[in-house]
Amino acid sequence: MSGPTRARAETDERGSRRDRERPPAPEPLPHPVVDNHCHLDIADADDGWFATEDALAAAAAVGVRRIVQIGCDLPGARWAVEAAATYAALVAGVALHPNEAPRLPDLDVAMAEIEALAGAHDKVRAVGETGLDFFRTGDDGRAAQVESFRRHIDLAKRLDKTLVIHDRDAHQAVLDVLDEEGAPERWVMHCFSGDADFARACLDRGAHLSFAGTVTFKNAQPLRDALVVAPRERILVETDAPFLTPTPYRGRPNASYLVPLTMRVMAQVRGDDLEELCAAVDANTEVAFGGAW
């Protein structure tokens, strides 16, 4: 489950060279935290930019000792279960990403495998990421997304798993489906992207809000406002690696060892003591994902 590690550059969609050099390790955190949403399989498969064993070691060295590995399609879900069974630092989430749902030839068959994978190992803690994405999927694919989302909510409740929600440009629609289906006991708004009002709406329904590197972006003031209104006991941190790398390395591939950059901004924005906030986030993640591992 690993490959060679090297830095590289690639050409982006504009033909420019995108910097792929691995950012330096930040100062370790004063208390460990969990990266509650990561895609190690994508980074591992990305020409070996960061092999899984190296990624886990680098993260642990800065205080990110545990990771929730998320599978977004059937191959990714299979990989997540295998990885969680292999590495003590990992637990898994399995699901069909909302952008995957409209492309599937048979949702019933795919969901049957997701259900089997969700029950395959006690380290599979989550059903997700599921949800709605109205940015990349047009009107013709939205019915399939909603149907897939409903089935994942049902699965999370039946198996007592944490529901991990992807929401892009679909705030109200996500809440509407949750209200119709009934939210499970534990659910996480992955890579929270709303403002303070939307944060309150999610919190009122029992959500944990997970903040990614986007909270460090210059244009993300509404997101920082949401962070401020969230109670400390409902806040999580994530990378969504290899995506959403925090400032000042935005544009380079992300990895769990960069969580300290996000945590320090979060503490500064909230006016919290960093060690106290880290301890809270660590404890919150165990609550959100059904206990320690």
N, C-alpha and C positions, 0 to 999 in steps of 0.2 A: 504493500500500500504506500510505497514511497518511490521517489525518483531522484535524479540528480538535482542539486540546488545551484542556481546561478542567476546572476542579474542579467537582464537583457533590455533591449529597446524594441519597440514595434511601431508600425505606422498606424496612425489613427484614421478616422474616416475622412479627414481633410488632407491626408497625405503628409501630415507633420509627424516628426519623430516624437513618440511619447516616452517619457523617462520611465524606465522599468527598474531603476536601481533601488535596491532595498533601503528604506530609510533607516537611520541609526536607531538603536534601542533607546527609548526614553528612560528617565530615572524611575526606578522601581516604586511601586505604590507602597504606602505605609501599612496597608492591610490588604489581603488578597480579595479579588473580585472574580466573578464569573463572566465570561463572554457568552451571553445567552443566545447568540444567533451567529453562526459561522458556517461557511461552505468550504471546508477543508478539501473536499473532493475536487472542487473547481480549481483551487490553487494548486493542489497536488498534480492535477492533470494539465495544468497550464505550462507545458514544457518544463516542468520541474522547478518553477519559480520558487516554491517553498514546499519541500517534501513534508509529509505529515509529522514525522518524528521531529524534524527540525522546528516546525511551527509550534509544536507542543512544548519543546524545550525552551525556545525563545520566549514564549508566553509565560511559562512558569518562572523564568528568570526575572521578570519584572512584576510578578505578583498576580498573574492571570493563570491560576492553577487548574481551572476547570472550564470546560467549553461545552455548549450545546451544539452539536452538529446537525444541521438541517438538510434533509433531502427534499428536492423540489420536483422530482419526476421519478419514474420507477427505477431507473438505474441509480439515481442519486439516493433514493430511499433504501435500496438494497445496500449500497455502500455505507450509508449512515448506520444501519443496524450492525453491519460487520465491524465498522470502526468502533462503535460503542462497546461491542463485545470484546474488542482487542485491546483498547486503551482505557486504563482506569480513570483518566482525566475526562473522558467523554461520556455524555448521554446523547440520545438521538431524538430527532423529530422526523416524522415521515408524512408526506402528503403529495398532492398534485398542485403545483403552483397555479394560481388563477389563469395565467397566460398559457399554461399547458392544457387546461381543460378543453378549450374549443378545438384543439388540434387532435384530440384523441378519437380513434375510430370507434371505441366502445368504452364509455365511462363505467359501465357495470363491471366489466372485466378488470379495468384498472383499479377501481375502488376495492374490489375483492382482494387484490394483491396488497393494496395499502393496508387494509384491515388485517390481513395475515401478518404483514410486517410489523404493524403496530403492536400485535400481541406476541411477537416472536421472542422477545427478550425483555427482562424486567428493567433494562437500561433504556428502553424506548419510552421516554417520558412524555412525548408530545405528539399531537397531530397538527402538523403545520410544516411549511407555511401554506395556508390556504387563504381565501378571502376574495377580494375583488380588485381589479386593475382596469380602470377605464382610460388609462393613458395609452397603453400598448394594444389593447383589444378594443375594437370598434363595436358599434351597435349589434352587428351580426353575431358576435361571440358572447354577448353579455348573458344571454339566457343560459348558456352552458356554464359560464362562470358561477352564476347564482345557484344553479342546480348542484354543481360540484361543492360549493361552499356549504350549502345546506347539508349535504351528505357528510362532509367532514365535521360539522358541528355535531350531528347525530352520533358519529363515530366517537368523537372525543367524550361525549357524555356516556355512551354505552360502555366504553372501556376505561372510564375515569382517567383520561389523559388531559394534559394541558393543551388548550387550543391556542395556536400561534397564528395571528392574523396579519396578512399582507393587505395593505390599503393604499392604493395610489389613485388619487383624484376620485375617490368613491366614498367619502366620509359618511354621508347620510345614508347611502345605500347599504353600507356595512352595518350601520346601526339598525336600519330597518329589518334586515335579515336576522340579526341577532335578537331583536325584539320579537320577531315572529316565531323564531325557533326556540328561543330561550337560551341564554348563554350558559356554558358549563361552569362548574364551580371555580375553575382556574382558567384564566385566559390572559394572553399577552398581546398587546398591540405592538407588533414588531416594527422597528424603525419608525417610531411615532413621527407623523408629519403634519399634524394639525396645529391649530392655535390654542389659546387658553380655553376658549369656549368648548371646543371639541374635546380637549383634555378632560374638562369637567363632565361632559356627557359620557365619555368612556369610563371615567372613575366612578360615576354614579351607578354604572352597570357592573362594577366589580373588577375592572381591568387593572393589570399592571402595565405601566407605560415604559417601553424600552427605547432608550435614546442612543443613537448611533453617531458616527463622526459628523453627520450633517449639523448637529447642534453647534459645532465649531465654525461653520461656514459664515462668512460675512453677511450674507443676505438672509440669515435664518432667525431674525429677531422674533417672529411669531412663535417659533419653536422654543426659543429660550424663555419666552413668556409662559408657554405651557409647562416647561420644566419648573418654573418658579411656583406655579399654583399646585403642582402635584405634591401630595404628602410624601414625606421621605420614605415611608414604609411601602410605597407603591412604585418606586423607581427602580428600573433595571438599566444595564448598560450592555451594548453589543457593538460588534464591528460590521456585520453583514459581509465580512471578508469573503472574497478579495475586492469588494466594492466599498465605496463611501469612505475613503481614507480621510482621516481628520486633517485639518490645517496643522502645520504648514506643508503637508505632503500630499495635499489633494491632487488627484490625477495619477499618482502612483498606486500600484496594487496594495491592498490593505491586508493586514494579518492581526491575529489576536494580541501580539506583543505591543501593538500601538494603542490598546485600550487606555493606558495611563494618560495619553494626550487628551482623550475625550473626558476621562474622569476629572482631570484637573480643571478643565473648562466648566464642567458641570458644577463642581464645588464652588468655583469662583462666581458663576452666575447666580447660584442660590445663596451665596454667602455662608456656606457650610464649611466646617472643618473637614479637610480632605480625609483624614483617617476615619472620622465618624461616618462620613458619607460612604466610604468604601465598605465599612463594616455593615452598614445598613443595606447596601446593594447586595453584598454577599449573602446576608440572611434573607433578603427579599427573594433572591433567585431560588433558594431552597424552598421557600413557601410556594412560589409560583410554579415550580416544576416538581412538586410532590416529595420534597425531602432531599437529604444529602446524598452524595455519591462519592 
